């Protein structure tokens, strides 16, 4: 995160893209209709939210000060009555019968403020968010819905994004404890469910989700982000599990939900997926874990974060691909996708620091991905004093449980090593239960320095804590095969997917407005390597591979030069995120069962 702030687009996106620089919260719109009316609010709002998260979580003083100043400027746009949004008085609070971005734009500002309050304790940010939400809830209700009341196939991109207002309501509920915000979230989802079918992005409307034979076909980002509204707004575990099941049917071994940009077809090795969807999925899986207590969600969270998300961006943080795929044989501007086939506007598969020529949405959203992962690493139990380690990685947790301060340090090179060293410090003697996720891929685990028991996919350590306690958790991580839909196999070890790297060359595509930040295409430098299709013997232990630890001087930059490789004779595989061009699918041979 620190490297992205210092060297990548994350720390300066408002200077690179005019859409992020455009401040519609300060310079409001006199017309509310149409996508173009609200798009810049999404670009700026998502970036400011992500930038604030990055600056504080990475403890980067210069960026932290700048983010705080930008948040204060956002608060200064609030009207005396509490309105915080992008519309002048005459065009506020539109219904869903016309396209608008009222709730969507508001939610971007609200989540920035609520995150700022959580990170800094600044009461002014919480007060501003609360006043804004209370005003909006007074304007919408049972007699006035933000969603439609007639079926339509017309554009409602902003309106259906507005269901993500539930995220702000959930955050307010968590910080204030006021049940009325949870009730408002349930009401908003109920309004969405009441919209007569069909309407755009209706995949997770109650009636569609209840139909097990209906495939997902909406805009992938909308479908993925609506998962959170189902998790908090419905409080219905059966409905949430149905949503997760349908998403899994469109998920590749890298953890990505496909969609280029709409959901369609099978998750084959070259199926496209959007970076926005990756960010929304990481956010959503953490929220779903709060509702379901399912350790498998931690496996998925790690998989998408450490594979698809790293494989779609440049390791130095200077660019990313709007659309990417597990197997990527090139990254060119002319490759078509489901949208460009309709309008002839290609460009989503190249790398860019902004993607302004298509839409500046993925790059702002990308600044949120790692912060969402970090926020989901530890969850607090509500039924008893306890902390849940949903995901692993180097981190330092500082929290208070029943009035006692705890500091929990994770020291590890995970996901590039198979052990995590924990140090727990308690300010006073206190009883606390730790629930550590036991990954489904681990053949076995071992605790050293402490005792614990396995329970329903969790490693449970229940004991009184006094001062400082250290222990180590080790996993046995076999190499395994997982099938793609047509029978090809992916190779995985632990949370990482391993691929065959393809030598490549970079073709810069200069952009006049940002001379030092060009777009880029990647082309294979060795066409013979494209024709090499390794055969994987699925009957052999570890598929015949041996894990090798490489000596690297870039230990803090593992995506530049991986410290872990798999070797099998003349075949060398590296983590997907370390290979800008790669083959992720292989031909299987052997009779052993593969993971589906």
ChimeraX attribute file (.defattr): number of C-alpha atoms within 10 A of each C-alpha:
attribute: neighborCount
match mode: 1-to-1
recipient: residues
	/A:1	19
	/A:2	16
	/A:3	15
	/A:4	18
	/A:5	19
	/A:6	16
	/A:7	13
	/A:8	20
	/A:9	26
	/A:10	29
	/A:11	25
	/A:12	17
	/A:13	24
	/A:14	19
	/A:15	12
	/A:16	18
	/A:17	22
	/A:18	17
	/A:19	22
	/A:20	27
	/A:21	15
	/A:22	16
	/A:23	17
	/A:24	23
	/A:25	25
	/A:26	17
	/A:27	13
	/A:28	18
	/A:29	19
	/A:30	14
	/A:31	15
	/A:32	23
	/A:33	17
	/A:34	17
	/A:35	16
	/A:36	12
	/A:37	20
	/A:38	24
	/A:39	22
	/A:40	24
	/A:41	27
	/A:42	25
	/A:43	28
	/A:44	29
	/A:45	28
	/A:46	27
	/A:47	28
	/A:48	30
	/A:49	25
	/A:50	26
	/A:51	29
	/A:52	28
	/A:53	27
	/A:54	27
	/A:55	25
	/A:56	20
	/A:57	17
	/A:58	16
	/A:59	13
	/A:60	15
	/A:61	11
	/A:62	10
	/A:63	21
	/A:64	19
	/A:65	14
	/A:66	15
	/A:67	23
	/A:68	17
	/A:69	12
	/A:70	15
	/A:71	19
	/A:72	14
	/A:73	13
	/A:74	23
	/A:75	21
	/A:76	13
	/A:77	18
	/A:78	18
	/A:79	12
	/A:80	8
	/A:81	9
	/A:82	18
	/A:83	22
	/A:84	27
	/A:85	29
	/A:86	29
	/A:87	24
	/A:88	15
	/A:89	11
	/A:90	11
	/A:91	15
	/A:92	21
	/A:93	19
	/A:94	22
	/A:95	17
	/A:96	23
	/A:97	17
	/A:98	18
	/A:99	23
	/A:100	31
	/A:101	33
	/A:102	27
	/A:103	24
	/A:104	24
	/A:105	30
	/A:106	26
	/A:107	28
	/A:108	24
	/A:109	27
	/A:110	30
	/A:111	23
	/A:112	24
	/A:113	29
	/A:114	26
	/A:115	20
	/A:116	23
	/A:117	18
	/A:118	15
	/A:119	14
	/A:120	12
	/A:121	12
	/A:122	14
	/A:123	14
	/A:124	15
	/A:125	22
	/A:126	21
	/A:127	16
	/A:128	21
	/A:129	28
	/A:130	19
	/A:131	16
	/A:132	21
	/A:133	22
	/A:134	13
	/A:135	14
	/A:136	18
	/A:137	12
	/A:138	9
	/A:139	14
	/A:140	16
	/A:141	14
	/A:142	9
	/A:143	6
	/A:144	15
	/A:145	21
	/A:146	24
	/A:147	24
	/A:148	22
	/A:149	16
	/A:150	13
	/A:151	13
	/A:152	15
	/A:153	10
	/A:154	11
	/A:155	16
	/A:156	23
	/A:157	18
	/A:158	26
	/A:159	27
	/A:160	26
	/A:161	22
	/A:162	25
	/A:163	26
	/A:164	25
	/A:165	24
	/A:166	27
	/A:167	23
	/A:168	25
	/A:169	26
	/A:170	23
	/A:171	18
	/A:172	23
	/A:173	18
	/A:174	13
	/A:175	12
	/A:176	12
	/A:177	12
	/A:178	11
	/A:179	13
	/A:180	12
	/A:181	22
	/A:182	22
	/A:183	15
	/A:184	20
	/A:185	26
	/A:186	20
	/A:187	18
	/A:188	28
	/A:189	23
	/A:190	16
	/A:191	20
	/A:192	23
	/A:193	17
	/A:194	17
	/A:195	19
	/A:196	15
	/A:197	16
	/A:198	14
	/A:199	19
	/A:200	19
	/A:201	24
	/A:202	24
	/A:203	24
	/A:204	26
	/A:205	23
	/A:206	18
	/A:207	13
	/A:208	17
	/A:209	19
	/A:210	14
	/A:211	10
	/A:212	11
	/A:213	9
	/A:214	11
	/A:215	17
	/A:216	23
	/A:217	17
	/A:218	20
	/A:219	20
	/A:220	28
	/A:221	26
	/A:222	25
	/A:223	27
	/A:224	27
	/A:225	24
	/A:226	28
	/A:227	24
	/A:228	26
	/A:229	26
	/A:230	25
	/A:231	24
	/A:232	23
	/A:233	23
	/A:234	21
	/A:235	15
	/A:236	13
	/A:237	15
	/A:238	12
	/A:239	17
	/A:240	22
	/A:241	15
	/A:242	16
	/A:243	24
	/A:244	16
	/A:245	13
	/A:246	18
	/A:247	21
	/A:248	16
	/A:249	15
	/A:250	22
	/A:251	22
	/A:252	26
	/A:253	28
	/A:254	28
	/A:255	26
	/A:256	33
	/A:257	28
	/A:258	31
	/A:259	27
	/A:260	24
	/A:261	23
	/A:262	22
	/A:263	23
	/A:264	18
	/A:265	13
	/A:266	16
	/A:267	25
	/A:268	22
	/A:269	23
	/A:270	17
	/A:271	24
	/A:272	27
	/A:273	30
	/A:274	27
	/A:275	27
	/A:276	25
	/A:277	28
	/A:278	29
	/A:279	27
	/A:280	24
	/A:281	29
	/A:282	30
	/A:283	24
	/A:284	24
	/A:285	26
	/A:286	25
	/A:287	22
	/A:288	23
	/A:289	19
	/A:290	19
	/A:291	16
	/A:292	16
	/A:293	17
	/A:294	16
	/A:295	22
	/A:296	16
	/A:297	23
	/A:298	26
	/A:299	22
	/A:300	24
	/A:301	27
	/A:302	25
	/A:303	23
	/A:304	26
	/A:305	25
	/A:306	23
	/A:307	23
	/A:308	27
	/A:309	28
	/A:310	20
	/A:311	28
	/A:312	27
	/A:313	23
	/A:314	21
	/A:315	22
	/A:316	16
	/A:317	20
	/A:318	20
	/A:319	24
	/A:320	30
	/A:321	30
	/A:322	30
	/A:323	25
	/A:324	29
	/A:325	27
	/A:326	31
	/A:327	23
	/A:328	24
	/A:329	23
	/A:330	21
	/A:331	25
	/A:332	19
	/A:333	18
	/A:334	15
	/A:335	14
	/A:336	17
	/A:337	21
	/A:338	15
	/A:339	14
	/A:340	17
	/A:341	11
	/A:342	9
	/A:343	8
	/A:344	11
	/A:345	15
	/A:346	19
	/A:347	23
	/A:348	29
	/A:349	29
	/A:350	24
	/A:351	28
	/A:352	29
	/A:353	28
	/A:354	29
	/A:355	21
	/A:356	15
	/A:357	11
	/A:358	13
	/A:359	15
	/A:360	24
	/A:361	23
	/A:362	25
	/A:363	29
	/A:364	28
	/A:365	26
	/A:366	26
	/A:367	28
	/A:368	25
	/A:369	23
	/A:370	21
	/A:371	23
	/A:372	23
	/A:373	23
	/A:374	17
	/A:375	14
	/A:376	24
	/A:377	19
	/A:378	19
	/A:379	19
	/A:380	16
	/A:381	16
	/A:382	9
	/A:383	6
	/A:384	11
	/A:385	14
	/A:386	19
	/A:387	18
	/A:388	22
	/A:389	19
	/A:390	28
	/A:391	24
	/A:392	24
	/A:393	19
	/A:394	15
	/A:395	14
	/A:396	13
	/A:397	13
	/A:398	11
	/A:399	13
	/A:400	11
	/A:401	17
	/A:402	11
	/A:403	10
	/A:404	13
	/A:405	14
	/A:406	21
	/A:407	15
	/A:408	19
	/A:409	19
	/A:410	18
	/A:411	17
	/A:412	18
	/A:413	18
	/A:414	16
	/A:415	20
	/A:416	19
	/A:417	15
	/A:418	18
	/A:419	21
	/A:420	22
	/A:421	17
	/A:422	19
	/A:423	16
	/A:424	17
	/A:425	19
	/A:426	21
	/A:427	15
	/A:428	13
	/A:429	12
	/A:430	18
	/A:431	16
	/A:432	19
	/A:433	17
	/A:434	19
	/A:435	25
	/A:436	22
	/A:437	24
	/A:438	26
	/A:439	25
	/A:440	14
	/A:441	17
	/A:442	16
	/A:443	11
	/A:444	13
	/A:445	16
	/A:446	15
	/A:447	17
	/A:448	12
	/A:449	10
	/A:450	13
	/A:451	13
	/A:452	17
	/A:453	11
	/A:454	14
	/A:455	11
	/A:456	11
	/A:457	16
	/A:458	21
	/A:459	23
	/A:460	20
	/A:461	17
	/A:462	15
	/A:463	14
	/A:464	11
	/A:465	18
	/A:466	14
	/A:467	12
	/A:468	13
	/A:469	14
	/A:470	14
	/A:471	14
	/A:472	17
	/A:473	18
	/A:474	16
	/A:475	19
	/A:476	14
	/A:477	20
	/A:478	19
	/A:479	21
	/A:480	23
	/A:481	26
	/A:482	20
	/A:483	21
	/A:484	20
	/A:485	14
	/A:486	10
	/A:487	14
	/A:488	18
	/A:489	26
	/A:490	28
	/A:491	26
	/A:492	24
	/A:493	22
	/A:494	23
	/A:495	27
	/A:496	24
	/A:497	28
	/A:498	28
	/A:499	27
	/A:500	26
	/A:501	23
	/A:502	22
	/A:503	18
	/A:504	19
	/A:505	14
	/A:506	12
	/A:507	14
	/A:508	14
	/A:509	16
	/A:510	13
	/A:511	12
	/A:512	9
	/A:513	11
	/A:514	13
	/A:515	11
	/A:516	10
	/A:517	20
	/A:518	20
	/A:519	23
	/A:520	22
	/A:521	22
	/A:522	22
	/A:523	18
	/A:524	19
	/A:525	14
	/A:526	12
	/A:527	13
	/A:528	9
	/A:529	16
	/A:530	16
	/A:531	8
	/A:532	11
	/A:533	12
	/A:534	14
	/A:535	15
	/A:536	23
	/A:537	18
	/A:538	23
	/A:539	15
	/A:540	14
	/A:541	13
	/A:542	20
	/A:543	20
	/A:544	16
	/A:545	22
	/A:546	16
	/A:547	17
	/A:548	12
	/A:549	13
	/A:550	11
	/A:551	11
	/A:552	14
	/A:553	10
	/A:554	12
	/A:555	13
	/A:556	11
	/A:557	14
	/A:558	19
	/A:559	20
	/A:560	16
	/A:561	19
	/A:562	21
	/A:563	21
	/A:564	19
	/A:565	18
	/A:566	23
	/A:567	14
	/A:568	14
	/A:569	8
	/A:570	6
	/A:571	12
	/A:572	17
	/A:573	23
	/A:574	21
	/A:575	31
	/A:576	30
	/A:577	29
	/A:578	22
	/A:579	28
	/A:580	22
	/A:581	25
	/A:582	29
	/A:583	25
	/A:584	27
	/A:585	27
	/A:586	22
	/A:587	15
	/A:588	21
	/A:589	14
	/A:590	12
	/A:591	10
	/A:592	14
	/A:593	12
	/A:594	14
	/A:595	11
	/A:596	11
